[in-house]
């Protein structure tokens, strides 16, 4: 999503896949439930995208050899995205979690050498309805980036909690769907006849 490698490969595919999984199905329902039960709005003005990404596991986790994909992703979220783009993403994701008509958010990225900075397609200032798919139940978050990030652009995930203006910690633990192990069917073995 941050053009960590050439678009369409490696960490970009992983982060898009991870985001798609987090914002659909049972995981999306868990995020909606978290907001309803705790009152924590993960995408308000006091929450940083980089901190939310760290909390929900929205980052490249695979090994890409010498490419520090995870650190590049957090650099992208923290330093590359301008306030207008961050605010646009937060507006879409915040509405997705509070709007009962929204069933998922789908993510994509496109490289465009003429882009002056990362931004949403068609723009950061679109009405929310312009980001919806034809079913009107899925938001489409398409990021336009200029070029892949260099290996020198690195940042660690933020370890400090998001706080409000008075310094109060805003973070509540997120309860994710539990993994239900594979059901094992035991088949009786017949004893061979003698």
HUMOLIN-V135751 format. One line per field, one symbol per residue. ss: DSSP state (H for helix, E for strand, C for the rest). A space follows every 50 residues. Layout:
BEGIN
ss->???
END
This chain:
BEGIN
ss->CCCCCCCCCHHHHHHHHHHHHHCCHHHHHHHHHHHHHHCCCCCCCCCCHH HHHHHHCCCCCCCCCCCCHHHHHHHHHHHHCCHHHHHHHHHHHHHHHHCC CCCEEEEEEEECCCCCCCEECCCCCCCHHHHECCCCCEEEEEEEECCCCC CCCCCCCCCCCCECCCCCECCCCCCCCCCCCCCCCCCCCCCCCC
END
